[in-house]
Amino acid sequence: MRWSLIFSILFILIGVPLMFLYFLPFSTIDFVESGNYNFSLNNGVSEMQFYPNLRFASSDISYKIHDCPLQKQNDMEFAFEIIQNITPLKFYSVVDNEDISVTCGNRIVSDGGGYFIAGEGGPTNITVAGKFHVITGGEILLIKQSDCQRPNIAIHELMHVLGFEHSNNPDNIMYNITKCSQVISEDMIQLLNELYSVPSYSDLAFESVTSTLKGRFLDVNFTVRNIGLNDAEDAVVNIYADNNFVKEINLEPIEIGNGRFMYIGNIWISQLSINELKLVITSDFNEISKTNNEIILEIKDKTNHQD
């Protein structure tokens, strides 16, 4: 009995502290996901979007969710939150005139290949503006709610609206068959960061300019196009002959992707001859670039004029 008591005391004094030390972490090991989650399985650069440089005009994008069940509405709002936390995009709810319209369906839709369609989404209107393809509207239809911890179906359809095609990588969120382990890849995030790093400014540029000098009378034809990401306000085009001011022409506002053709005839030139003609767009608003606001050309059709 005495020895049992002694062993019990020794176990409490020595054994219990050793067990406690055994369960203490002596080092930290971080576990990370492995594998290729890129948009494409190919080594080369893939075209991730329907059209190159496809984006909304602004990084602030409005949406409206139309009469969806609570779970699908929560999935969609969670998807907006996830994307805006990892990109420059900000999503906000509006009553009408939304950029993205979200609706829900309860019907079972088959793709004809033994799989059921969980949702549909994409841009509904695209405007070509210079190097950009500008999304001016998008729609999402949520048919099936996600059974995953993350709303992968809603994220997938939202990325379609942002211009992304289907991926050939089964581990990417844009693969056409959904599973909970799929990931929004870093190359997708990087592309969105690059696209929306360009500010939402207008960008007026000369598209074509021709001129004819007949004696001292100048005819000028030119087209100015807005190749930017915002509607352009009033501006002016100033014409100079050998750096001497000749005429100012008013430009009315120009919407994204649209242009103005102008013809000005019989402009009196005081000089006997002109070597160089310069047209300059002057605006008091921000533009993506001002380098395309000036064009210089030589007069190619000179006809001597006698008084």
ABEGO torsion letter per residue (X at the ends): XAAAAAAAAAAAAAAAAAAAAAABBABBBBBBBBEBABABABABBBBABABBGBBBABABBBBBBBGBBAAAAAAAAAAAAAAAAABABBBBBBABGBABBBBBBABBBBAGAGBBBABBBEBABBBBBEABBBBABBBBBBABBBABABBAAAAAAAAAAAGBBBBABAABAABABBBAABBBBAAAAAAAAAAAABBBBBBBBBABBBBBBBEABBBBBBBBBBABABBBBBBBBBBBBGGBBABBBBBBBBBBGBBBBBBBBGBBBABABBABBBBBBBBABBBABAAAABBBBBBABBBBBBX
